[in-house]
């Protein structure tokens, strides 16, 4: 029987979601806890992989067990007591046998936090930069993302992905305060390092170092070296993974 597990984590101490040799990962930590509590080997398949240091306010993974879980709420409670403080389980839901945490997902949404003001209470979750940002120009450049599907320029080099095509559904900067900015982007899939590379390039636009036309040319070159630097991981959050409602069992 297949289940979706919905969780959140602070990625500071982990080398991403996916199991890594000789490195701590969220997947490994959660699999170990679930295997111990359920008394059987549990293997998790995540909706995607978050990089080292990236956080998730909403992550989904699936797992299978032979027997039905009759008290999923109790398992959630036990897992939250057993797991370290930087991983939290929200719920566990029965899904159809062919439901897949990765391939059934319709969308993923990320948010990246930037501030032009030093704040000791936000330093672990916000990228602090110097100078001002032109949010209007950054949003004009962000709108250009809808015109393209090949985002090779924003992909980490030498990955095993078969295609660099993605469908961007939403991309927008909002201003939380005079000095705090949030970039939200939603797509059917993301390439390795894609969001951080896009943010780094859009910030170049916001600083006046690149025009909107320059931003388009970066995408069209299909060359990672043409884009801006990847911004730090600690300010990036996976905030939603969308699924069709029919994957869930009533």
Residue frames as qw, qx, qy, qz and C-alpha x, y, z in Angstrom:
[[0.000, 0.890, 0.456, 0.000, 0.00, 0.00, 0.00],
 [0.467, 0.311, 0.021, 0.827, 1.36, 3.39, -0.98],
 [0.273, -0.844, -0.371, 0.276, 1.35, 6.55, 1.13],
 [0.316, 0.699, -0.055, 0.639, 2.37, 10.17, 0.70],
 [0.551, -0.560, -0.349, 0.510, 4.21, 11.75, 3.62],
 [0.156, 0.867, 0.125, 0.458, 4.10, 15.54, 3.89],
 [0.700, -0.467, -0.194, 0.504, 6.97, 17.18, 5.77],
 [0.151, 0.960, -0.108, 0.211, 9.11, 20.25, 6.30],
 [0.839, -0.271, -0.074, 0.466, 12.77, 20.67, 7.15],
 [0.079, -0.946, 0.258, 0.180, 15.51, 23.16, 7.86],
 [0.910, 0.374, -0.074, 0.163, 18.22, 22.15, 5.40],
 [0.051, -0.912, 0.391, -0.110, 21.13, 23.87, 7.14],
 [0.478, -0.529, 0.700, -0.045, 22.71, 20.67, 8.50],
 [0.810, 0.193, 0.554, -0.014, 21.89, 18.41, 5.55],
 [0.166, -0.317, 0.639, 0.681, 23.50, 17.75, 2.20],
 [0.426, 0.066, -0.462, -0.775, 20.13, 18.10, 0.52],
 [0.825, -0.070, 0.142, -0.543, 17.15, 15.75, 0.42],
 [0.905, 0.265, -0.308, -0.127, 18.69, 12.83, -1.44],
 [0.869, -0.423, 0.186, 0.175, 20.88, 10.19, 0.19],
 [0.378, 0.828, -0.402, 0.099, 24.56, 10.99, -0.27],
 [0.871, -0.004, -0.372, 0.320, 27.63, 8.82, 0.40],
 [0.571, -0.139, -0.357, 0.726, 29.33, 9.85, 3.64],
 [0.045, -0.168, 0.048, -0.984, 27.01, 12.84, 4.13],
 [0.159, 0.369, 0.757, -0.514, 23.85, 13.47, 6.13],
 [0.173, -0.180, -0.522, -0.815, 20.62, 13.88, 4.14],
 [0.546, -0.066, 0.262, -0.793, 16.96, 14.42, 4.99],
 [0.814, 0.108, -0.413, -0.394, 15.92, 11.27, 3.13],
 [0.558, 0.170, -0.763, 0.278, 18.35, 9.07, 5.04],
 [0.082, -0.145, 0.603, -0.780, 17.37, 10.55, 8.41],
 [0.659, 0.011, 0.101, -0.745, 13.66, 10.05, 7.75],
 [0.785, 0.147, -0.556, -0.228, 14.04, 6.54, 6.30],
 [0.351, 0.183, -0.799, 0.452, 16.01, 5.47, 9.37],
 [0.300, -0.058, 0.503, -0.808, 13.34, 6.81, 11.74],
 [0.751, 0.097, -0.104, -0.645, 10.43, 5.29, 9.83],
 [0.681, 0.203, -0.703, -0.045, 12.13, 1.90, 9.46],
 [0.156, 0.138, -0.787, 0.581, 12.74, 1.75, 13.20],
 [0.427, 0.031, 0.399, -0.811, 9.22, 2.77, 14.18],
 [0.793, 0.204, -0.146, -0.556, 7.47, 0.53, 11.63],
 [0.703, -0.304, 0.642, -0.038, 9.79, -2.44, 12.07],
 [0.791, 0.390, 0.412, 0.230, 10.35, -2.84, 8.31],
 [0.423, -0.171, 0.308, 0.835, 12.75, -1.33, 5.79],
 [0.293, 0.844, 0.374, -0.250, 11.23, 1.89, 4.43],
 [0.452, 0.022, 0.381, 0.806, 12.40, 3.46, 1.18],
 [0.164, 0.775, 0.317, -0.522, 11.27, 6.97, 0.33],
 [0.444, 0.363, 0.461, 0.678, 10.89, 8.59, -3.09],
 [0.093, -0.558, -0.254, 0.784, 10.87, 12.38, -2.90],
 [0.438, 0.821, 0.330, -0.160, 9.08, 14.91, -5.10],
 [0.520, 0.783, -0.176, 0.293, 12.51, 16.18, -6.05],
 [0.748, -0.177, -0.264, 0.583, 15.94, 16.86, -4.67],
 [0.100, -0.991, 0.014, -0.087, 16.78, 20.01, -2.78],
 [0.601, 0.523, -0.399, 0.454, 20.44, 21.02, -2.74],
 [0.581, -0.190, -0.504, 0.610, 22.70, 21.27, 0.27],
 [0.155, -0.179, -0.301, 0.924, 21.44, 23.93, 2.67],
 [0.320, -0.222, -0.383, -0.838, 18.08, 24.47, 0.93],
 [0.282, 0.065, 0.714, -0.637, 14.96, 24.34, 3.12],
 [0.252, -0.288, -0.770, -0.510, 11.48, 22.95, 2.55],
 [0.384, -0.047, 0.393, -0.834, 8.31, 24.31, 4.08],
 [0.823, 0.205, 0.282, -0.449, 6.40, 21.69, 2.13],
 [0.169, 0.429, -0.843, -0.279, 7.97, 18.50, 0.77],
 [0.889, 0.035, 0.151, -0.432, 6.25, 15.29, -0.31],
 [0.097, 0.404, -0.899, -0.135, 7.62, 11.76, -0.57],
 [0.869, -0.072, -0.140, -0.469, 6.01, 8.36, -1.04],
 [0.085, -0.374, 0.910, -0.159, 6.66, 4.98, 0.56],
 [0.747, -0.067, -0.491, -0.442, 5.08, 1.54, 0.55],
 [0.304, -0.293, 0.805, -0.415, 4.17, -0.95, 3.29],
 [0.187, -0.099, -0.951, -0.225, 2.55, -4.38, 3.13],
 [0.183, -0.562, -0.784, 0.189, -0.15, -3.70, 5.72],
 [0.042, -0.794, -0.295, -0.530, -2.47, -0.73, 6.00],
 [0.239, 0.093, -0.468, 0.846, -1.49, 1.99, 8.47],
 [0.267, -0.648, -0.703, -0.118, -4.55, 2.18, 10.70],
 [0.322, -0.877, -0.231, 0.273, -3.42, 5.07, 12.91],
 [0.582, 0.518, 0.054, 0.624, -1.52, 7.47, 10.69],
 [0.187, -0.888, 0.043, -0.418, -1.96, 10.31, 13.19],
 [0.782, -0.594, 0.175, 0.073, -0.18, 8.30, 15.88],
 [0.830, 0.137, 0.165, 0.514, 2.69, 7.53, 13.48],
 [0.257, 0.777, 0.032, 0.574, 3.03, 11.24, 12.69],
 [0.484, -0.832, 0.116, -0.246, 3.17, 11.98, 16.42],
 [0.887, -0.335, 0.199, 0.248, 5.80, 9.30, 17.05],
 [0.697, 0.418, 0.127, 0.569, 7.93, 10.44, 14.13],
 [0.043, 0.859, -0.033, 0.509, 7.90, 14.03, 15.33],
 [0.657, -0.723, 0.201, -0.074, 9.06, 12.93, 18.78],
 [0.900, -0.127, 0.268, 0.321, 11.78, 10.71, 17.31],
 [0.610, 0.586, 0.143, 0.514, 13.12, 12.95, 14.54],
 [0.425, -0.156, -0.172, 0.875, 15.55, 15.83, 15.18],
 [0.077, 0.681, 0.389, -0.615, 14.04, 19.31, 15.67],
 [0.088, 0.489, -0.360, -0.790, 14.90, 20.41, 12.13],
 [0.223, -0.071, -0.825, -0.514, 12.53, 17.89, 10.48],
 [0.426, 0.141, 0.528, -0.722, 8.76, 17.98, 11.03],
 [0.015, 0.226, 0.910, 0.347, 6.07, 15.63, 9.71],
 [0.373, 0.004, 0.035, -0.927, 2.70, 17.20, 8.85],
 [0.800, 0.098, 0.310, -0.503, 0.63, 14.24, 7.72],
 [0.155, -0.180, 0.926, 0.293, 0.56, 10.84, 6.02],
 [0.660, 0.330, 0.140, -0.660, -2.12, 10.06, 3.42],
 [0.637, 0.109, 0.749, 0.146, -3.03, 6.88, 1.55],
 [0.328, 0.574, -0.316, -0.680, -2.71, 7.29, -2.22],
 [0.907, 0.341, 0.012, -0.248, -3.46, 5.17, -5.25],
 [0.878, -0.200, 0.325, 0.290, -0.97, 2.47, -6.14],
 [0.659, 0.432, 0.242, 0.567, 0.29, 4.34, -9.18],
 [0.098, -0.990, -0.029, -0.094, 0.64, 7.71, -7.42],
 [0.778, 0.104, -0.119, 0.608, 4.24, 8.91, -7.51],
 [0.333, -0.780, -0.176, 0.500, 5.70, 11.71, -5.40],
 [0.265, -0.411, 0.385, 0.783, 7.87, 12.89, -8.28],
 [0.095, 0.094, 0.730, 0.670, 6.11, 11.97, -11.50],
 [0.061, -0.673, -0.732, -0.088, 2.53, 12.68, -10.36],
 [0.205, -0.607, -0.225, 0.734, 3.43, 16.22, -9.26],
 [0.393, 0.797, 0.407, 0.212, 1.91, 18.97, -11.40],
 [0.189, 0.860, -0.113, 0.461, 4.06, 21.78, -10.05],
 [0.658, -0.323, -0.346, 0.586, 6.73, 22.87, -7.60],
 [0.002, -0.930, -0.097, -0.355, 6.92, 26.32, -6.02],
 [0.667, -0.128, -0.288, 0.675, 9.99, 27.95, -4.51],
 [0.094, -0.981, -0.101, -0.134, 10.56, 31.23, -2.68],
 [0.678, 0.111, -0.203, 0.698, 13.83, 33.07, -2.31],
 [0.308, -0.909, -0.257, 0.111, 14.34, 35.81, 0.31],
 [0.548, 0.337, -0.047, 0.764, 16.59, 38.85, -0.20],
 [0.294, -0.897, -0.277, 0.181, 17.24, 41.83, 2.05],
 [0.452, 0.638, -0.111, 0.613, 19.21, 45.03, 1.63],
 [0.318, -0.741, 0.274, -0.525, 19.27, 45.60, 5.39],
 [0.334, 0.225, -0.850, 0.340, 21.22, 43.74, 8.05],
 [0.702, -0.403, 0.027, -0.586, 18.92, 41.86, 10.42],
 [0.032, -0.408, 0.883, -0.229, 20.38, 39.45, 13.00],
 [0.599, 0.075, 0.647, -0.466, 17.04, 37.63, 13.34],
 [0.800, 0.509, 0.109, -0.297, 16.78, 36.80, 9.64],
 [0.046, 0.730, -0.630, -0.260, 20.41, 36.12, 8.77],
 [0.412, -0.163, 0.894, 0.059, 19.98, 32.34, 8.56],
 [0.471, 0.468, 0.748, 0.003, 17.13, 32.50, 6.05],
 [0.333, 0.919, 0.152, -0.149, 17.72, 35.67, 3.99],
 [0.708, 0.206, 0.138, 0.661, 20.43, 36.62, 1.50],
 [0.185, -0.872, -0.109, 0.439, 21.80, 39.99, 2.57],
 [0.616, 0.407, 0.261, 0.622, 23.03, 42.20, -0.26],
 [0.242, -0.472, -0.091, 0.843, 24.37, 45.75, -0.45],
 [0.050, 0.072, -0.397, -0.914, 22.67, 48.54, -2.34],
 [0.559, 0.296, 0.329, -0.701, 19.15, 48.93, -3.66],
 [0.299, 0.134, 0.890, 0.318, 17.11, 46.82, -6.08],
 [0.385, 0.185, -0.208, -0.880, 14.78, 47.95, -8.86],
 [0.459, 0.144, 0.843, -0.241, 11.88, 45.55, -8.33],
 [0.606, 0.620, 0.134, -0.480, 10.02, 46.87, -11.38],
 [0.397, 0.634, -0.604, -0.275, 12.88, 45.94, -13.72],
 [0.168, -0.240, 0.950, -0.110, 13.35, 42.57, -12.02],
 [0.567, 0.338, 0.649, -0.379, 9.68, 41.76, -12.58],
 [0.573, 0.673, -0.180, -0.432, 9.89, 42.83, -16.23],
 [0.211, 0.506, -0.828, -0.122, 12.79, 40.41, -16.65],
 [0.363, -0.029, 0.883, -0.296, 10.96, 37.68, -14.69],
 [0.672, 0.470, 0.268, -0.505, 8.03, 37.97, -17.11],
 [0.430, 0.607, -0.573, -0.346, 10.40, 37.01, -19.94],
 [0.254, -0.252, 0.929, -0.100, 10.74, 33.54, -18.40],
 [0.659, 0.341, 0.540, -0.397, 7.27, 32.66, -19.72],
 [0.562, 0.684, -0.252, -0.392, 8.53, 33.03, -23.30],
 [0.306, 0.542, -0.782, -0.040, 11.06, 30.21, -23.02],
 [0.949, -0.208, -0.047, -0.232, 11.15, 26.50, -22.27],
 [0.857, 0.171, -0.274, 0.402, 14.88, 25.68, -22.54],
 [0.334, -0.919, 0.136, -0.159, 16.67, 26.88, -19.42],
 [0.883, 0.131, -0.193, 0.407, 20.12, 25.42, -20.03],
 [0.251, 0.642, -0.237, 0.685, 21.65, 28.76, -19.03],
 [0.454, -0.593, 0.306, -0.590, 20.35, 28.29, -15.49],
 [0.973, -0.149, -0.134, -0.111, 21.21, 24.60, -15.08],
 [0.531, -0.647, 0.533, 0.121, 24.09, 23.15, -13.15],
 [0.454, 0.592, -0.603, -0.281, 26.68, 21.74, -15.54],
 [0.314, 0.286, -0.905, 0.004, 27.23, 18.03, -16.17],
 [0.585, -0.050, 0.563, -0.582, 23.96, 16.73, -14.74],
 [0.192, 0.023, 0.957, 0.217, 22.26, 13.51, -15.85],
 [0.459, 0.515, 0.416, -0.592, 18.98, 15.19, -16.85],
 [0.520, 0.283, 0.707, 0.388, 17.60, 14.24, -20.27],
 [0.188, 0.707, 0.402, 0.551, 16.07, 17.63, -21.06],
 [0.254, -0.161, -0.307, 0.903, 16.49, 21.20, -19.86],
 [0.228, -0.408, -0.437, -0.769, 12.94, 22.13, -20.83],
 [0.107, -0.358, -0.732, 0.570, 10.66, 23.48, -18.10],
 [0.084, -0.661, -0.503, -0.550, 7.30, 25.24, -18.10],
 [0.148, -0.055, -0.437, 0.886, 7.33, 28.33, -15.88],
 [0.155, -0.648, -0.719, -0.197, 3.85, 29.03, -14.53],
 [0.269, -0.945, -0.168, -0.080, 4.57, 31.94, -12.18],
 [0.664, 0.012, -0.157, 0.731, 7.57, 34.17, -11.50],
 [0.087, -0.864, -0.186, -0.460, 7.29, 37.37, -9.48],
 [0.381, 0.072, -0.479, 0.788, 9.15, 39.57, -7.03],
 [0.345, -0.812, -0.382, -0.274, 7.19, 41.11, -4.17],
 [0.186, 0.478, -0.418, 0.750, 8.30, 43.66, -1.61],
 [0.538, -0.498, -0.658, 0.176, 7.66, 42.70, 2.03],
 [0.305, -0.826, -0.161, 0.446, 9.18, 45.93, 3.40],
 [0.263, 0.931, -0.191, -0.166, 11.28, 48.74, 1.99],
 [0.017, -0.695, 0.715, 0.072, 14.33, 46.49, 2.34],
 [0.477, -0.106, 0.869, -0.080, 12.96, 42.93, 2.12],
 [0.562, 0.373, -0.398, -0.622, 12.11, 41.15, -1.14],
 [0.651, -0.028, 0.749, -0.115, 10.71, 37.72, -2.01],
 [0.385, 0.354, -0.613, -0.592, 10.96, 35.96, -5.36],
 [0.688, 0.075, 0.656, -0.301, 8.38, 33.24, -5.97],
 [0.360, 0.402, -0.650, -0.535, 8.61, 30.89, -8.93],
 [0.745, 0.080, 0.581, -0.318, 6.38, 27.98, -9.93],
 [0.400, 0.470, -0.638, -0.462, 7.05, 25.44, -12.68],
 [0.945, 0.004, -0.175, -0.277, 6.27, 21.89, -13.69],
 [0.916, -0.152, -0.076, 0.362, 9.90, 20.97, -12.94],
 [0.074, -0.957, 0.276, 0.059, 13.20, 22.60, -12.09],
 [0.776, 0.420, -0.372, 0.288, 16.77, 21.88, -13.12],
 [0.731, -0.374, -0.268, 0.503, 19.61, 21.48, -10.63],
 [0.387, -0.323, -0.076, 0.860, 20.54, 24.91, -9.25],
 [0.189, 0.543, 0.545, 0.610, 17.99, 26.58, -11.55],
 [0.240, -0.893, -0.374, -0.074, 16.18, 28.83, -9.06],
 [0.529, -0.676, 0.040, 0.511, 19.38, 30.12, -7.49],
 [0.451, 0.011, 0.436, 0.778, 20.86, 30.89, -10.91],
 [0.054, 0.708, 0.524, 0.470, 17.70, 32.72, -12.01],
 [0.373, -0.883, -0.239, 0.154, 17.67, 34.79, -8.81],
 [0.563, -0.439, 0.196, 0.672, 21.34, 35.66, -9.20],
 [0.324, 0.252, 0.505, 0.759, 20.75, 36.85, -12.75],
 [0.110, -0.807, -0.494, -0.303, 17.58, 38.80, -11.90],
 [0.469, -0.773, -0.130, 0.408, 19.44, 40.58, -9.10],
 [0.464, -0.102, 0.339, 0.812, 21.96, 41.73, -11.73],
 [0.051, 0.600, 0.526, 0.600, 18.98, 43.32, -13.49],
 [0.387, -0.836, -0.390, 0.014, 17.79, 44.85, -10.23],
 [0.535, -0.588, 0.050, 0.605, 21.20, 46.39, -9.63],
 [0.344, 0.884, -0.053, -0.313, 21.28, 47.92, -13.11],
 [0.314, -0.526, 0.702, 0.362, 24.15, 45.72, -14.28],
 [0.184, 0.115, 0.894, 0.393, 21.97, 43.95, -16.85],
 [0.429, 0.111, -0.102, -0.890, 18.97, 45.03, -18.92],
 [0.770, 0.169, 0.459, -0.409, 15.80, 43.03, -19.58],
 [0.746, 0.588, -0.249, -0.188, 17.05, 42.43, -23.12],
 [0.150, 0.581, -0.783, 0.164, 20.35, 41.21, -21.70],
 [0.551, -0.147, 0.712, -0.409, 18.42, 38.78, -19.51],
 [0.849, 0.395, 0.152, -0.318, 16.66, 37.37, -22.57],
 [0.544, 0.664, -0.513, -0.027, 19.97, 36.98, -24.38],
 [0.235, -0.453, 0.814, -0.276, 21.32, 35.01, -21.40],
 [0.754, 0.115, 0.552, -0.338, 18.48, 32.49, -21.77],
 [0.763, 0.606, -0.044, -0.220, 18.88, 32.33, -25.54],
 [0.199, 0.704, -0.682, 0.003, 22.61, 31.58, -25.32],
 [0.967, -0.142, -0.145, -0.153, 21.86, 28.29, -23.51],
 [0.620, 0.353, -0.473, 0.516, 25.16, 28.65, -21.73],
 [0.615, -0.661, -0.378, 0.205, 25.50, 28.57, -17.93],
 [0.544, -0.166, -0.057, 0.821, 28.54, 30.85, -18.12],
 [0.058, 0.464, 0.310, 0.828, 26.33, 33.62, -19.58],
 [0.481, -0.724, -0.411, -0.274, 24.09, 33.80, -16.50],
 [0.199, -0.768, 0.356, -0.493, 24.74, 35.38, -13.13],
 [0.142, 0.294, -0.873, 0.364, 26.20, 33.64, -10.10],
 [0.571, -0.423, -0.690, -0.140, 24.16, 31.16, -8.09],
 [0.299, -0.661, 0.227, -0.650, 22.91, 32.83, -4.93],
 [0.055, -0.294, 0.859, -0.417, 23.42, 31.22, -1.48],
 [0.400, -0.223, -0.858, -0.230, 21.27, 28.19, -0.63],
 [0.164, -0.240, -0.750, 0.595, 20.21, 29.25, 2.87],
 [0.269, 0.286, 0.180, -0.902, 17.57, 31.72, 1.61],
 [0.449, 0.084, -0.634, -0.623, 15.79, 29.25, -0.70],
 [0.460, 0.031, 0.734, -0.498, 12.62, 27.40, 0.34],
 [0.220, -0.193, -0.841, -0.455, 10.52, 24.77, -1.41],
 [0.297, 0.010, 0.416, -0.859, 7.04, 25.92, -0.37],
 [0.743, 0.239, 0.316, -0.539, 4.62, 23.74, -2.34],
 [0.043, -0.136, 0.903, 0.406, 4.34, 20.59, -4.45],
 [0.601, 0.194, 0.108, -0.767, 1.04, 20.37, -6.30],
 [0.129, 0.004, 0.980, 0.154, -0.80, 17.12, -7.08],
 [0.476, -0.221, -0.484, -0.701, -4.12, 16.28, -8.72],
 [0.549, -0.305, 0.445, -0.638, -6.66, 15.52, -6.01],
 [0.920, 0.081, -0.167, -0.345, -7.45, 12.16, -7.59],
 [0.499, 0.395, -0.733, 0.238, -4.14, 10.63, -6.46],
 [0.196, -0.271, 0.689, -0.643, -5.47, 10.47, -2.90],
 [0.331, -0.286, -0.893, -0.107, -7.61, 7.68, -1.55],
 [0.425, -0.547, -0.073, -0.718, -10.80, 8.82, 0.16]]
